């Protein structure tokens, strides 16, 4: 049991050969987040679900000692938790950060198959897997996954170009090549055989697709619009959600046209302040349509620092502060417009080895758009709901899963309180990193 939180447990002995009774817990002296502020309440967990009505029998009582209680976080865009060798470390990191709900958007289906059933239990984090990304031949994310499978750095796409282009070590596993709607039909059953929880498609300068795919290059394109539409149509028949990687505002519009459920990036997340920002700026009509379609956007604005990095002649890197300032100003404006339009904003870092707290803290510290309560609501309710739509998580209401984090201080006043997690409860169970 967590040594940092004083817990009073009153246990009832139940003498029977097999305990089939409901386990009821009283959580007293807590200050609970209601989306705007913290409220003094006593809540009960009955068989892993919240109720504000005291059960006829209390099996244990947990004294929260005036701790500040928030729902657990989610990570809606990651590629972690897909390799056995990093599994324990990353699961511990997610639990340590208070992240119970994770969405992996492109992964090796074969690797995940060996341990997938270890997740989605009351005592573990809950994970959704998209499995192999759907793209055109040599389109993104081919280079990232194929060079890794070859034991090479991604820069081998330049230094060993022909060798990389001819390799197919993880095709139909980490990625699928779909160059027309007919290939979607041909490969669909095999894609579904990997049992994806959702699908990830790649829309990268989609309106220029035919020109880009004919230049014999790698990685700077994705699916054609017609192929992407065929995927979304079949996914909807199957009841699967589709999340789109997008780069430009036009890619975003095409995603809306074909009916995707979410966007893995905000257009302009990869802008380096050199080209015209207008190709990334969403119009008011785009925002209106997105809000009406009830899609969500995972901005991944933390990449601004990556794309503002410059390299000297010796290969040493440093952040170009002026470039970063310009990019941050653009992203700040776009995020504010998304929020004002009523578009769902979910947290996800898309950075290997990192969690969504990287993105959350970047928005808080670098962009400074939202007040703490608004940002906390995005992280603890909006993001989990984006990952598990309709599931009763992220609120302290009757019938919702009894999952929460207890903090030592008030995050509405001290944002650093998010690092001070004293207790982690998932569906009524104490879990530890």
C-alpha positions as CSV (number, residue, x, y, z in Angstrom):
1,X,0.0,0.0,0.0
2,X,1.3,3.5,-0.8
3,X,3.5,4.8,1.9
4,X,2.8,8.4,1.1
5,X,-0.9,8.3,2.0
6,X,-2.3,7.5,5.4
7,X,-5.1,5.0,4.8
8,X,-7.5,3.8,7.4
9,X,-8.9,0.4,6.5
10,X,-11.8,-1.2,8.3
11,X,-12.2,-4.7,7.1
12,X,-15.1,-6.9,7.6
13,X,-14.5,-10.7,7.9
14,X,-16.8,-12.7,5.7
15,X,-16.8,-16.4,6.5
16,X,-17.9,-18.4,3.5
17,X,-16.3,-20.9,1.3
18,X,-16.6,-18.6,-1.7
19,X,-17.1,-14.9,-1.4
20,X,-19.7,-13.8,-4.0
21,X,-20.7,-10.6,-2.2
22,X,-20.1,-7.1,-3.5
23,X,-17.1,-5.3,-2.2
24,X,-18.0,-1.8,-0.9
25,X,-15.5,0.9,-0.1
26,X,-16.1,4.3,1.5
27,X,-13.7,7.1,0.4
28,X,-13.9,9.9,3.0
29,X,-12.3,13.3,3.5
30,X,-11.4,13.8,-0.1
31,X,-11.7,16.9,-2.3
32,X,-13.0,15.8,-5.7
33,X,-12.5,17.5,-9.0
34,X,-15.9,18.3,-10.7
35,X,-14.5,19.8,-13.9
36,X,-14.1,23.3,-12.5
37,X,-13.1,23.1,-8.9
38,X,-12.6,20.7,-6.0
39,X,-15.5,19.7,-3.8
40,X,-15.6,18.1,-0.4
41,X,-17.4,14.8,-0.8
42,X,-17.7,11.2,0.4
43,X,-18.0,8.7,-2.4
44,X,-18.4,5.0,-2.3
45,X,-17.2,2.2,-4.6
46,X,-19.5,-0.7,-5.1
47,X,-17.9,-3.6,-7.0
48,X,-15.6,-1.1,-8.8
49,X,-18.2,1.6,-9.6
50,X,-18.9,4.9,-7.9
51,X,-22.1,5.7,-6.0
52,X,-22.9,8.6,-3.7
53,X,-25.4,6.5,-1.8
54,X,-23.9,4.7,1.2
55,X,-24.3,0.9,0.7
56,X,-25.9,-1.1,3.4
57,X,-22.6,-2.7,4.2
58,X,-19.1,-1.0,4.1
59,X,-16.2,-3.5,3.8
60,X,-13.4,-0.9,4.0
61,X,-12.9,2.8,4.6
62,X,-10.2,4.9,3.0
63,X,-9.4,8.2,4.6
64,X,-8.1,10.5,1.8
65,X,-6.9,13.1,4.4
66,X,-8.0,16.1,2.4
67,X,-6.1,15.0,-0.7
68,X,-7.1,16.5,-4.1
69,X,-8.8,13.8,-6.2
70,X,-8.8,13.8,-10.0
71,X,-9.7,11.1,-12.6
72,X,-6.8,9.3,-14.3
73,X,-5.2,10.6,-17.5
74,X,-5.3,9.2,-21.0
75,X,-2.8,9.1,-23.8
76,X,-4.6,9.2,-27.2
77,X,-1.6,9.1,-29.5
78,X,1.5,6.9,-28.8
79,X,3.5,4.1,-30.4
80,X,4.7,2.8,-27.0
81,X,3.7,-0.6,-25.5
82,X,4.4,-2.5,-28.7
83,X,7.7,-4.2,-28.0
84,X,8.1,-6.9,-25.3
85,X,11.5,-5.5,-24.2
86,X,10.0,-2.1,-23.3
87,X,6.7,-3.3,-21.9
88,X,7.3,-3.4,-18.2
89,X,9.2,-0.1,-18.2
90,X,6.6,1.7,-20.2
91,X,3.6,0.3,-18.3
92,X,5.3,1.4,-15.0
93,X,5.9,4.9,-16.5
94,X,2.2,5.2,-17.5
95,X,1.0,4.1,-14.1
96,X,3.6,6.4,-12.4
97,X,2.3,9.4,-14.5
98,X,-1.3,8.4,-13.6
99,X,-2.2,7.4,-17.1
100,X,-4.6,4.4,-17.2
101,X,-6.0,4.7,-20.8
102,X,-3.7,4.4,-23.8
103,X,-4.2,4.4,-27.5
104,X,-1.4,3.0,-29.7
105,X,-1.7,4.4,-33.2
106,X,0.4,2.0,-35.4
107,X,2.4,-0.9,-34.1
108,X,3.7,-4.4,-35.0
109,X,0.6,-6.5,-34.8
110,X,2.7,-9.7,-34.4
111,X,4.6,-8.4,-31.4
112,X,1.5,-7.1,-29.6
113,X,-0.3,-10.4,-30.1
114,X,1.9,-12.2,-27.6
115,X,1.0,-9.9,-24.6
116,X,-2.1,-8.0,-25.6
117,X,-4.3,-9.9,-23.1
118,X,-2.2,-8.7,-20.2
119,X,-3.9,-5.3,-20.4
120,X,-7.5,-4.1,-19.9
121,X,-7.9,-5.6,-16.5
122,X,-8.9,-3.9,-13.2
123,X,-5.3,-4.1,-12.0
124,X,-3.6,-2.9,-15.3
125,X,-3.8,-0.1,-17.7
126,X,-6.2,-0.2,-20.6
127,X,-4.8,-0.2,-24.1
128,X,-6.3,0.1,-27.6
129,X,-4.2,-1.0,-30.6
130,X,-4.5,0.1,-34.2
131,X,-1.9,-2.4,-35.3
132,X,-0.3,-1.8,-38.7
133,X,-0.7,1.6,-40.3
134,X,-2.5,1.9,-43.6
135,X,-0.7,3.8,-46.3
136,X,0.4,3.7,-49.9
137,X,3.5,1.8,-51.2
138,X,6.6,3.4,-49.5
139,X,4.4,6.0,-47.8
140,X,4.7,7.0,-44.2
141,X,5.3,5.2,-41.8
142,X,7.2,2.7,-44.0
143,X,10.6,4.3,-43.4
144,X,10.3,4.4,-39.6
145,X,9.3,0.8,-39.1
146,X,11.3,-0.8,-41.9
147,X,14.6,0.8,-41.1
148,X,14.1,-0.2,-37.5
149,X,13.4,-3.8,-38.5
150,X,16.6,-3.7,-40.6
151,X,18.6,-2.6,-37.6
152,X,19.2,0.8,-39.1
153,X,18.6,4.4,-38.2
154,X,15.8,6.1,-40.1
155,X,18.4,8.3,-41.9
156,X,19.3,5.1,-43.9
157,X,16.5,6.3,-46.2
158,X,19.2,8.6,-47.5
159,X,22.4,6.7,-47.0
160,X,21.1,3.3,-48.1
161,X,18.2,4.4,-50.2
162,X,17.9,1.4,-52.6
163,X,18.3,-1.2,-49.9
164,X,15.5,0.4,-47.7
165,X,13.2,0.8,-50.7
166,X,13.4,-2.8,-51.6
167,X,13.0,-4.2,-48.0
168,X,9.6,-5.5,-46.8
169,X,10.5,-7.1,-43.4
170,X,7.4,-5.8,-41.6
171,X,4.9,-5.3,-44.4
172,X,1.4,-6.5,-43.4
173,X,2.5,-6.2,-39.8
174,X,3.6,-2.7,-38.8
175,X,2.2,-1.2,-42.1
176,X,0.0,-2.2,-45.0
177,X,0.4,-0.9,-48.6
178,X,-3.0,-0.1,-50.1
179,X,-2.7,1.7,-53.5
180,X,-6.3,1.7,-54.6
181,X,-9.8,0.7,-53.3
182,X,-9.5,-2.7,-54.9
183,X,-6.5,-3.5,-52.7
184,X,-8.5,-2.6,-49.7
185,X,-11.0,-5.2,-50.6
186,X,-8.3,-7.8,-51.3
187,X,-6.4,-7.3,-48.1
188,X,-9.3,-6.4,-45.7
189,X,-9.8,-9.9,-44.2
190,X,-6.1,-10.2,-43.5
191,X,-6.1,-6.7,-41.8
192,X,-9.0,-7.7,-39.7
193,X,-7.4,-11.0,-38.8
194,X,-4.9,-8.9,-36.7
195,X,-7.9,-7.9,-34.5
196,X,-7.4,-4.1,-34.5
197,X,-9.3,-2.1,-31.9
198,X,-9.3,0.8,-34.4
199,X,-7.6,1.8,-37.6
200,X,-4.9,4.4,-38.4
201,X,-4.7,5.9,-41.9
202,X,-2.2,8.3,-43.3
203,X,-3.3,11.4,-45.2
204,X,-0.2,13.4,-46.2
205,X,-0.6,16.0,-48.8
206,X,-3.4,13.8,-50.1
207,X,-4.5,16.2,-52.9
208,X,-1.0,15.8,-54.4
209,X,-0.9,12.0,-53.9
210,X,-0.6,11.0,-57.6
211,X,2.3,13.3,-58.2
212,X,4.1,12.4,-55.0
213,X,3.9,8.7,-55.4
214,X,5.3,8.9,-58.9
215,X,8.5,10.6,-57.8
216,X,10.1,7.4,-56.5
217,X,10.5,8.8,-53.0
218,X,9.7,7.5,-49.6
219,X,7.7,8.7,-46.6
220,X,6.3,12.1,-47.6
221,X,2.8,10.8,-48.7
222,X,0.1,8.5,-47.5
223,X,-3.1,7.1,-49.0
224,X,-5.1,8.5,-52.0
225,X,-8.4,10.0,-51.0
226,X,-10.4,7.2,-52.8
227,X,-8.4,4.5,-51.0
228,X,-8.8,6.2,-47.7
229,X,-12.6,6.5,-48.3
230,X,-12.8,2.8,-49.1
231,X,-11.1,2.0,-45.7
232,X,-13.4,4.2,-43.7
233,X,-16.5,2.8,-45.4
234,X,-15.5,-0.8,-44.6
235,X,-14.4,0.2,-41.0
236,X,-17.8,1.7,-40.3
237,X,-19.5,-1.5,-41.5
238,X,-17.3,-3.3,-39.0
239,X,-17.9,-0.7,-36.2
240,X,-14.3,0.3,-36.1
241,X,-13.1,3.9,-35.5
242,X,-10.6,5.5,-37.8
243,X,-8.0,8.0,-36.8
244,X,-6.1,9.9,-39.5
245,X,-2.6,11.2,-39.5
246,X,-2.7,14.6,-41.3
247,X,-0.2,17.3,-42.2
248,X,-2.0,20.1,-44.0
249,X,-5.4,21.8,-43.7
250,X,-6.4,20.2,-46.9
251,X,-5.6,16.8,-45.5
252,X,-7.9,17.7,-42.5
253,X,-10.7,18.6,-44.9
254,X,-10.3,15.3,-46.8
255,X,-10.5,13.5,-43.4
256,X,-13.8,15.2,-42.7
257,X,-15.1,14.4,-46.2
258,X,-14.4,10.7,-45.8
259,X,-15.8,10.5,-42.2
260,X,-12.8,9.8,-39.9
261,X,-13.4,9.8,-36.2
262,X,-10.3,11.6,-35.1
263,X,-7.1,13.3,-36.2
264,X,-3.7,12.2,-34.8
265,X,-2.2,15.7,-35.3
266,X,-3.2,19.4,-35.7
267,X,-2.2,20.6,-39.1
268,X,1.0,22.6,-38.7
269,X,2.3,20.5,-35.8
270,X,5.4,19.9,-38.0
271,X,5.7,23.4,-39.4
272,X,9.2,24.8,-39.1
273,X,8.3,28.5,-39.7
274,X,9.9,28.5,-43.2
275,X,7.0,27.8,-45.6
276,X,3.8,29.7,-45.7
277,X,1.7,28.9,-42.6
278,X,-1.6,29.3,-44.5
279,X,-1.5,25.8,-45.9
280,X,-1.9,24.6,-42.3
281,X,-4.4,27.1,-41.1
282,X,-8.0,25.7,-40.7
283,X,-10.8,27.9,-42.0
284,X,-13.8,28.8,-39.9
285,X,-15.8,26.4,-42.1
286,X,-13.4,23.6,-41.4
287,X,-13.8,24.2,-37.6
288,X,-17.6,24.3,-38.0
289,X,-17.6,21.0,-39.9
290,X,-15.3,19.3,-37.4
291,X,-17.4,20.3,-34.4
292,X,-20.6,19.1,-36.2
293,X,-18.9,15.8,-37.0
294,X,-17.9,15.4,-33.3
295,X,-14.3,14.4,-34.3
296,X,-11.4,14.8,-31.9
297,X,-8.0,16.2,-32.5
298,X,-4.7,15.2,-30.8
299,X,-2.6,18.3,-31.5
300,X,0.9,16.9,-30.7
301,X,2.1,20.5,-30.5
302,X,5.1,19.4,-28.5
303,X,6.8,18.6,-31.8
304,X,7.3,22.4,-32.3
305,X,10.5,22.1,-30.4
306,X,11.7,19.2,-32.6
307,X,11.0,21.0,-35.8
308,X,12.5,24.3,-34.5
309,X,15.9,22.5,-34.0
310,X,18.8,23.5,-36.2
311,X,22.1,21.7,-36.8
312,X,25.5,23.2,-37.3
313,X,28.2,21.9,-39.7
314,X,29.4,19.5,-37.0
315,X,26.0,18.0,-36.6
316,X,25.4,19.6,-33.2
317,X,21.8,20.6,-32.6
318,X,20.1,23.5,-30.8
319,X,16.7,25.0,-30.8
320,X,16.2,28.1,-32.9
321,X,14.4,30.3,-30.4
322,X,12.9,32.7,-32.9
323,X,11.6,29.9,-35.1
324,X,10.1,28.3,-32.1
325,X,8.4,31.5,-31.0
326,X,6.8,31.9,-34.5
327,X,5.6,28.3,-34.5
328,X,4.3,28.4,-31.0
329,X,2.4,31.6,-31.8
330,X,0.7,29.8,-34.7
331,X,-0.1,26.7,-32.8
332,X,-1.4,28.7,-29.9
333,X,-3.8,30.6,-32.2
334,X,-5.0,27.4,-33.9
335,X,-5.6,25.5,-30.6
336,X,-7.5,28.4,-29.2
337,X,-9.7,28.4,-32.3
338,X,-10.3,24.7,-32.0
339,X,-11.4,25.0,-28.4
340,X,-13.7,28.0,-29.1
341,X,-15.3,26.1,-31.9
342,X,-16.2,23.3,-29.5
343,X,-13.9,20.7,-31.0
344,X,-12.7,17.9,-28.7
345,X,-9.0,18.2,-27.9
346,X,-7.3,15.1,-26.6
347,X,-3.8,14.6,-25.2
348,X,-1.0,12.5,-26.8
349,X,2.7,13.0,-27.2
350,X,3.5,10.7,-30.2
351,X,7.1,10.6,-28.8
352,X,8.8,7.3,-28.3
353,X,9.3,6.6,-24.6
354,X,7.2,9.6,-23.5
355,X,3.7,9.9,-22.2
356,X,0.9,12.4,-22.9
357,X,2.1,14.4,-19.9
358,X,4.8,15.8,-22.3
359,X,2.1,17.2,-24.5
360,X,0.0,18.4,-21.5
361,X,2.9,20.2,-19.9
362,X,3.9,21.7,-23.2
363,X,0.5,23.3,-23.7
364,X,0.5,24.5,-20.1
365,X,4.0,25.9,-20.0
366,X,4.8,26.9,-23.5
367,X,1.5,27.9,-25.1
368,X,-0.4,29.0,-22.0
369,X,-3.8,29.0,-23.6
370,X,-6.1,27.4,-21.1
371,X,-6.6,27.7,-17.4
372,X,-5.6,24.8,-15.3
373,X,-9.2,23.5,-14.8
374,X,-9.9,23.5,-18.6
375,X,-6.6,21.7,-19.3
376,X,-7.2,19.2,-16.5
377,X,-10.6,18.4,-17.8
378,X,-9.1,17.8,-21.3
379,X,-6.6,15.4,-19.8
380,X,-8.8,13.5,-17.4
381,X,-12.2,13.3,-19.1
382,X,-11.9,14.3,-22.8
383,X,-8.9,12.2,-23.6
384,X,-10.1,9.0,-21.9
385,X,-13.4,9.5,-23.7
386,X,-11.7,9.9,-27.0
387,X,-9.9,6.5,-26.5
388,X,-12.9,4.7,-25.0
389,X,-16.0,6.6,-26.3
390,X,-19.1,6.1,-24.3
391,X,-17.4,4.2,-21.5
392,X,-18.2,5.6,-18.0
393,X,-14.8,6.9,-17.1
394,X,-13.4,10.4,-16.3
395,X,-16.1,11.6,-13.9
396,X,-17.0,11.1,-10.2
397,X,-20.7,10.3,-10.8
398,X,-23.0,7.4,-10.1
399,X,-22.2,4.4,-12.3
400,X,-18.8,5.6,-13.4
401,X,-15.8,3.3,-12.9
402,X,-14.2,3.9,-9.5
403,X,-10.8,5.1,-10.7
404,X,-8.9,8.1,-9.5
405,X,-5.6,9.7,-8.5
406,X,-5.1,11.4,-5.1
407,X,-2.7,14.4,-5.2
408,X,-0.9,16.1,-2.3
409,X,-1.8,19.6,-3.4
410,X,-4.2,21.5,-5.6
411,X,-3.3,21.4,-9.3
412,X,-5.6,24.4,-10.0
413,X,-3.1,26.4,-8.0
414,X,0.1,24.4,-8.4
415,X,0.4,22.6,-11.7
416,X,3.4,20.7,-10.3
417,X,0.9,18.8,-8.1
418,X,0.4,16.4,-11.0
419,X,3.7,15.0,-10.1
420,X,2.7,14.4,-6.5
421,X,0.4,11.3,-6.9
422,X,-0.1,9.8,-3.5
423,X,-2.6,7.1,-4.5
424,X,-3.7,5.4,-7.7
425,X,-7.1,3.6,-7.7
426,X,-8.4,1.7,-10.8
427,X,-11.9,0.2,-10.6
428,X,-11.6,0.1,-6.8
429,X,-8.1,-1.5,-6.9
430,X,-4.9,0.1,-5.6
431,X,-2.3,-0.1,-8.4
432,X,1.4,0.9,-8.2
433,X,4.2,1.5,-10.8
